[in-house]
């Protein structure tokens, strides 16, 4: 399973999310402009600490708090389906107590070609003004042999009209007016679940971009460069994160 998104700048991130910045965040090597955030990498996440929104760095791929105690191998949980988050233990517990905002300014999806063997085209989906938005996320704190790990997953659901021609799933984007409620620990799980509607498409666009983004190690502006005619032969397409 594969998926990518962008956080192409740190400027105004604190201001736009009206948050404090964890002092450790800028020390993290992943605290930099990101043009191809990939699973298992650290990325900025907004949580509520003592009533204050705080930006910290977490690993993408939820590691449940009971993972180390159980001794079982945990799959890489980079997303959580909105249809089942209140029935699966690992997500149900986080939905009740550990909800977060995942800042982004765009995400990628791969569009199928007209024929079965046609190359897939990477599409960059983002607000036209490139402003920050927030994926609905869940986070966890787990004690492992490698130390304490803070990790997160992104909730996915049905696509809106912009994404539907590209893929049948997409990440849930929270309206800014719901951020406070989503982070509020006093809001019960069923109330939080009610906030996870299909994202609107106002002022958003989807653009074909370079297949340079297909490789997780590529993390520069070329990932969001417009597609070239011969680009479809450059790199293999990716499976979707948003399944």
C-alpha positions in Angstrom: 0.0 0.0 0.0 1.4 3.4 -0.9 0.4 7.0 -0.6 1.9 10.5 -0.6 1.1 14.0 0.3 2.9 17.4 0.6 3.7 20.0 3.2 5.8 22.2 1.0 6.6 24.9 3.6 6.9 25.5 7.3 6.2 29.3 7.0 2.8 30.2 8.5 2.2 26.6 9.6 2.0 27.7 13.2 -0.1 30.7 12.4 -2.5 28.9 10.1 -3.2 26.2 12.7 -3.1 28.7 15.6 -0.8 26.3 17.4 2.3 26.3 19.5 5.4 24.5 18.1 6.9 21.7 20.1 10.6 22.7 20.7 11.7 19.3 19.5 10.0 19.6 16.1 12.6 21.9 14.3 15.3 19.5 15.5 13.8 16.6 13.5 15.5 16.0 10.1 12.0 15.7 8.5 11.1 19.3 9.6 11.7 20.8 6.1 9.7 21.5 3.0 8.2 18.1 1.9 7.1 17.4 -1.6 6.6 13.7 -1.2 5.7 12.6 2.4 5.8 8.8 2.4 4.8 6.1 5.0 7.1 5.5 7.9 8.5 9.0 7.7 7.9 11.7 10.3 5.6 14.6 9.5 3.9 17.4 11.4 0.8 16.6 13.4 -1.4 18.9 15.5 -2.7 17.6 18.9 -4.2 19.2 21.9 -1.9 19.5 24.9 -3.3 21.0 28.1 -5.9 22.8 26.0 -3.4 24.2 23.5 -3.0 23.1 19.9 0.6 21.9 19.5 2.5 20.9 16.4 4.9 18.0 16.9 6.5 15.4 14.6 5.1 11.9 14.4 5.8 8.7 12.4 3.3 8.1 9.7 1.9 4.6 10.3 0.0 4.0 13.5 1.7 1.8 16.1 -1.0 1.0 18.7 -0.1 1.4 22.4 -0.5 -2.3 23.1 1.8 -3.4 20.2 5.0 -3.9 22.4 3.0 -5.7 25.1 1.4 -8.1 22.8 4.6 -9.1 21.1 2.8 -9.5 17.8 3.8 -7.9 14.5 1.6 -5.0 13.7 0.8 -4.1 10.1 1.7 -0.7 8.7 -1.5 1.2 9.5 -1.1 4.4 7.4 -4.8 4.8 7.0 -8.1 4.0 8.7 -11.3 3.5 6.8 -14.1 5.9 8.1 -16.5 3.0 7.8 -14.8 0.9 10.4 -12.9 3.2 12.8 -15.6 2.8 15.4 -15.6 -1.1 15.2 -11.8 -1.9 15.1 -10.2 -1.7 18.5 -7.0 0.0 17.4 -8.9 2.8 15.8 -11.9 2.9 18.2 -9.7 3.7 21.1 -7.9 6.5 19.3 -11.1 7.9 18.0 -12.3 8.2 21.6 -9.2 9.8 23.0 -6.4 10.6 20.5 -7.6 12.6 17.5 -5.3 14.9 15.6 -5.0 17.2 12.6 -2.5 16.3 9.9 -1.4 19.5 8.1 -1.0 19.3 4.3 -1.2 21.5 1.2 -1.8 18.7 -1.3 -2.0 14.9 -1.9 -1.3 12.5 -4.7 -3.5 9.9 -6.3 -2.7 7.7 -9.4 -5.3 7.8 -12.2 -5.7 4.6 -14.3 -5.2 4.8 -18.0 -7.8 4.1 -20.7 -6.6 0.5 -21.1 -5.8 -2.3 -18.6 -2.0 -2.0 -19.1 -1.9 1.8 -19.6 0.5 3.6 -17.3 -1.1 5.3 -14.4 -0.8 9.1 -14.2 0.1 10.7 -10.8 -2.4 13.5 -10.0 -1.6 16.3 -7.6 -4.8 17.3 -5.8 -4.7 20.6 -3.8 -6.4 23.9 -3.1 -6.0 26.3 -6.0 -4.4 28.8 -3.6 -2.1 26.2 -2.1 -3.3 27.0 1.4 -2.8 24.5 4.3 -5.7 22.2 5.2 -6.0 19.3 7.6 -6.6 15.6 7.1 -8.5 13.9 9.9 -6.0 11.8 11.8 -5.7 9.5 14.8 -2.5 9.1 16.9 -0.9 6.8 19.4 1.8 6.7 21.9 3.6 3.3 22.2 6.5 2.1 24.3 8.7 -0.2 22.2 12.2 -1.6 22.4 13.3 1.3 20.4 11.8 3.8 22.9 8.5 5.7 22.9 7.0 6.2 19.5 4.4 8.7 18.6 2.6 7.7 15.4 -0.4 8.6 13.4 -2.8 7.4 10.7 -5.0 9.3 8.2 -8.7 8.6 7.9 -10.0 7.9 4.5 -13.5 7.7 3.0 -15.6 8.1 -0.2 -14.3 10.6 -2.8 -15.9 13.9 -3.6 -16.8 14.8 -7.2 -13.3 16.1 -8.0 -11.5 12.9 -6.9 -14.2 10.3 -8.0 -12.9 10.2 -11.6 -9.4 9.5 -10.3 -10.0 7.0 -7.5 -12.8 5.6 -5.3 -11.3 6.6 -2.0 -9.7 9.8 -0.6 -8.4 11.2 2.7 -11.0 12.9 4.8 -10.3 16.7 4.9 -11.8 18.5 7.9 -13.4 21.8 7.5 -11.6 24.5 9.5 -14.7 25.2 11.4 -14.6 21.6 12.9 -10.9 21.6 14.0 -11.7 22.6 17.6 -14.4 20.0 17.9 -12.3 17.2 16.4 -9.5 17.9 18.9 -11.8 18.3 21.9 -11.3 15.3 24.1 -14.8 15.9 25.7 -16.5 15.2 22.3 -17.4 11.5 22.4 -16.5 9.1 19.5 -19.9 9.2 17.9 -19.8 13.0 17.8 -16.3 13.0 16.3 -17.4 10.4 13.7 -20.2 12.7 12.6 -17.6 15.3 11.6 -16.2 13.0 8.9 -18.2 13.9 5.9 -17.2 13.9 2.2 -14.9 16.9 1.7 -16.1 19.8 -0.4 -14.4 20.6 -3.7 -14.6 24.4 -3.6 -11.4 26.0 -4.9 -9.6 22.7 -5.3 -8.0 21.3 -8.5 -6.4 18.0 -9.7 -3.3 18.2 -12.0 -1.2 15.6 -13.7 2.4 15.7 -12.5 5.7 14.2 -13.1 6.2 10.5 -12.5 9.2 11.6 -10.4 6.9 11.4 -7.4 6.4 7.7 -7.9 9.7 7.0 -6.1 9.5 7.6 -2.3 13.1 8.8 -2.1 12.4 11.7 -4.4 11.4 14.7 -2.3 11.8 18.0 -4.2 9.8 20.4 -6.4 10.0 18.1 -9.4 7.4 15.9 -7.6 4.7 18.5 -8.3 6.0 19.7 -11.7 3.5 19.4 -14.6 3.6 16.1 -16.4 5.6 15.9 -19.6 4.3 13.9 -22.7 6.9 11.2 -22.3 6.6 11.1 -18.5 4.4 8.1 -18.5 7.4 5.9 -19.3 9.7 7.2 -16.6 8.7 5.3 -13.4 6.3 2.6 -12.4 3.0 3.8 -10.9 2.1 3.4 -7.3 -0.7 1.6 -5.5 -3.0 3.9 -3.7 -2.8 4.9 0.0 -6.4 5.8 0.2 -7.9 2.3 -0.1 
